[in-house]
Amino acid sequence: QVCVDATVGTGDMPGRIVFSTTPDGAETPVERLRISSTGLATFSDAVLNRLLVVPDSDGRTITATESGSVFTNEGASANANFILPTAAANLFFVFICNDASGMQVTAASGDTINIGGTVSATAGNAQSILIGSSLTLVAINATEWMATSSLGTWTVT
């Protein structure tokens, strides 16, 4: 099902795509997957057996609802900056640098990033230009992002 989400204008058609299935023995479809006008995919089942990979050559602001996703800078022609949401315990994201143009992960205002004991400034960042570098960040409280895994070279500022 394709739905319009907001007011339609000239050259503007904000919408979403909804995928539904009907369970065995039922007559009514149940929403299983929704892709929003911003490209965010959400699943109705709370159990997701794998992480979603989100290639983005420009970077962008990440939302808390995307926790568990993998972000790459695939196809970047310049440094791709990914801005973390405000830290909240148990949010986590994975970043993989697969383009030498580089990628940067920036903490929200008031938050820090800690990689191997090196702590960023408030609203600081971690960046890499080494293809194959990866970084897993977990929010351990309301202001701290802790790297639980870091491969390759990441510079913390």
Salt bridges, closest charged atoms under 4 A:
ASP5 OD1 - ARG16 NH1 2.18
GLU31 OE1 - ARG34 NH2 2.79
ASP56 OD2 - ARG60 NE 3.38
GLU66 OE2 - ARG60 NH2 2.54
